[in-house]
Amino acid sequence: MSLPPDPSTARLAGPWAHHDVSANGIRLHVAELGEGPLVLLLHGFPEFWWAWRGQLTALAEAGYRAVAVDLRGYGDSDKPPRGYDGWTLAGDVAGLVKALGEQRAHLVGHAWGGMLAWTLSALHPRLVNSITVLGGAHPLALRRAIWLGLTRPLRRTARAQARSARHLFAAQLPRLPETRLTRNAASQVEALLRGWSGPDWRQTSDFAEVARTHRTAMLIPGVAHSAMEYYRWSVRSQFRSDGRHFAEAVDRRATVPVLQVHGRLDPCFLPATAARSSPWTGPRSQRVELPGVGHFPHHESPDRVNDLLVRFLTRVTA
């Protein structure tokens, strides 16, 4: 039996520099490239910082300080037993912005990372210059779509979003989700990447590399459990006071521009659910749907995403 990979294996080589940052009481690993205004890249599930490799180089070339972080519990960042709630995760990112020596940052997030960017803009608005969300929705837009689908199943789009979020409910079981994620060299990670993406990208060598790299990262001790803890809090908190307080705290319109980039074929966060995020977008916001693209626009259509992102950042910083 082979040994699990060491966390340091997440520090993949490239033109970027790796270093550790202390924020909110934990150690976060980041990869950094470029100089200029700070753009903080927040990955989703089942990813880690390397998912942003294409955006790191594009942003640096465009004159930005691009920083991709391993969120709490992922990659080579700390994996404490607690702290996978929205409040603490937002505190991690807020602390990271300050620890990087910046007063504000442009936030770019995929799925979970996108919801975290929206959360930070509500809880720590003075730290945020803009928000870009790929393949995601505002936390309350997703919550309302899922519960509407569960309580009013005759509404077709709501029912579809509730069905698409079944992995959230499957994660509530003890231990079994982690076992499934890591079984057969984390083959479920590749299955999720394949099932949630558009058909064109699945046939490429890039997909094979992404799947192989993310499978290895999921096998790092503690990552699978930490990833499931995100989902466990998101569901269980709905029945507790902390969930109600969190919903009240994030139920405020962003004061900064928001760029939403969504794949029309996304089967995880449905385009209709992403569109329902509009009540929480700020001034000069924009939403773009990419044909033929699924849940991972930054992987599936990196050139288009990079162009949209740089144009957006140029416009909001002008």
N, C-alpha and C positions, 0 to 999 in steps of 0.2 A: 504494500500500500504506500503510495507516494505521500509525502508530507504536504500540508497545505502551504500555499505561498506566503512568504513573509510580507507584511504590510509595505515594506520598502519597495517591493516590486511594482507598486502603483506609480512610482516615480519614473515614468517612461521618458526616455531621452528625446530631446528635440531642441529647437532654438530658444526655448523658454528656460527660466531658472526656477529651481525648486527651493522652497524654504518653509519653515514652520512659523506660525503666528499664534501667540497666546491671546485668546479672546473669550470673554464670558466664562472664564474658569476652566477652559479646555484648550488643547493644542489642535490647531487646524493646519493641515497641509495645503499649500497653494502652489500653483505654477504661474509664473508671471513673465510677461513679455511686453516691451514697448514703454514709451514715456508719453505723458500727457494726462488729460482728464481720466479719472478712474472709471473703468467699466468692469463690474464684478459679475462673473458668470456662475450661475447656480444650476447644477445638474438636476436631473430627475431620476426616476427609478426605471430600469435597474443599472444605472450608469455610475460614473465617477468623473473626476475633473477632466480626464482625457477626452471625454465626449466633445469638448469644446476646442479640440486641437486646431480645427480649421478656422474657427472664429478668433482664436488667440493671434494667429499670424495675420489675418485680415485686419483686425482692429489695430494691431501694432503698426502695420504698414500705413494705416489711415491716420496715425498720430494720436493713439490712445494708449493708456496704461491698462492693459488687459490682464485680469487676474481671475483664474479659474480655481475654485476651491473644492476640496473634498468635504462635503457637508458632514456634520456630526454623524459618526458611525460608519462612514464610507472610506474606502481607499486607505491612505496613510494618516488620516485624522484620528483623534481619540474616539474610543467607543465605550463611553460610560454606560452604566446600566440604566440611567434615567436621563430625562431631558429631551424626549422626542415629541414634545407638545409644541403647538404653534407659538406660544409665548417664548419658550426657551430657544427655539430654533431662530426666531426673529432676533432674539438677543445675541445669538451667535454671530449673525450677519452684521448687526449693528456694531458689536464689539470689533468685528473684523475690519469694518470701514475705518473705525477710529485707530485701530492698531496699525493699519497700513499708513497712517499719518495723513489721512484725508478727512475733510469735513463733510463731503457728499460724494455720492457715486451714482453712476448710471447702472441700473440693475437689469440683467438679462437672465431669464430663468426658463427652464423647460419643465413642463408638467408640475411636479412638486416644487421645483425651484421657482416656477412662475407664481404659484400660489404663495410661496414664501416671500417673493418680491412684493406682491400686493399686500401681504401682511405687514411687511416692514414699512411700506408707505403709509399705512394706517397707524401703526404703533410708534414709528420713529420718522415722521414725515420730513424733518429737517435734514435727514441724512440722504435723501433720495432726490436725484436730478431728473430721472426718467425711468420708465419701466418698459421692458420688452418681454413679452410672454410668447413662448413657442409651444404649441400643442398643449395648451392649458386653459384654465378658466379661473375667474375669481372664486375664492373659497365658497362664498355664499351662493354664487350661480350654480356651482357644482352640487352643493348641498341641497338646494331647492329642487334642482332637476332630478336628483336621485330620489328624494323623498316624495316628490310629486309622482314619480313613476311607481313607487311602492304603494302609495295611497290612492292613486287614481290611474290604474293600469289601462284604462280605456284610451288614454291619451297616448298616441303612438310614439311621438318623439320622447316623451317623458319615460315611457316604458322601456324604450331602447336605451336611454342613458342609464337607467337602473340596471338593466341587463349587462351593459358594458362595464359597469362598476362592480361586477360580482367578485372580482379579485380582492376588493376591499373587504368584503364580508368573509371570504375564504381565509384571509389573513388573521381573523380573530381566534382561530383555533390555537391551542398551545403546541409549540414545538413542530407540529406537522408541516406548516408552511416553510419553515427553515430547512427541514429535511428534504422537502420537494425541490426547493431552490438549489440545493447543493448536490443533490443526487446525480449520479452519472456525469461528474465533472461539470455540474451546473448547466446541464443541457436545457433546463427549463428557461434559463436566461435567453438562450438562442431561440427557443420556441416563442417566447414573448416578443422578442425583437422581430421575428418573422411574422407573427400573427398581427402585430400592431402597425406594421409598416406597409407602404404601398408596394405593388407587385414589381415595379421596375428595379428598385434598389435591391430587392432580395436576390436578384440574379447576378449581382456584381461581386467582384473580388473585394470591394470595400466592405460590403456586408459581411463577408466571411471574416475579414480582419476585425471588424467591430464586434462581431459575435464572439470570436475567440478571445479577444482582449477583455471584454466584459464578463465572460464566463470565468476567466482567471481571477478578476477582481472580486467577483462574488464569493470566491472560495477563501479569500482572506478571512482568518478567524474573526468572528464577531459581526461581519458585514451583513450576512443574511438576517441575523436576529435584529440588528439595528434597523434594517430596512423594513422589517415587518412591524417594528414598534411605531414607525410613522403611521402606518395604516391602522394599527390597533388604537392609537390615541384618536385618530380622526373619526373613527366610528364610535368608540366607547364614550368619548367626551360629549356626544350628542345627548346622552342620558344623564349628564352630570352638570353641576353648576359651572365648572370651568369651561365647558363647551358653550353654555349660554352666554357667559361673560365674554368669551372669545368672539362669538358671533356678533355681539353688540359692539365690541371694540373695532372689528374690521368693517363694520357696516357704515363706511363713510367714503365719499367720493374722493378719488385721488386728486391731488392738487397739481400733479405733473402730467405731462403727456404720456400716453400708453400706446405702444405698438403691439398689436396682436398678429402673430403669424400662425396660420393654422392650415393643416393639410385637409383637403376636402374628403379624403378617404380615412381620416382618423377614426378608428373604431373604439378608442378608449375614452377620449374627451370628444364628444360629438361636436361638429361645427355649430349646430344649433345651440348647444350648451355654452360654447365659447362666445357666441353672439349675445347671449343673455348677460354677459359681463358688462355691457355698455353702461348701465347705471353707475358703475364704480370707476369709469374711465375719466381722466382729467381733460383739460383743454388741449386742443390740437392733436387729439388722439387719432389713431388709424388702425384699421383691421384689414388684413390681406389673407385671402384663401389661395392655396397653391394646388392646382389640379394634379392628380396622379400621386399625391404625397399623403402619407399616413401620419403616424404619431410622432415621427422624428424628423422634422424639417431640416434641422441642422446637419443631420447625416444624409438624408435623402436628396436634398437640394441645397448643398452648402453655398454654391456661388450665388444663387438667388437670395438666400437668407443673408449672406454677407453684404450683398448690395443693398437690400432693404434696411439692414441694421445700420450700415454706415451712413446711408442717406438720411435715415431718421435721426441719428445722433448729430449729424451735421446741421440738420434743420433746427433741432431743439436747443443746440448750443450756440446758434448764430445770434 
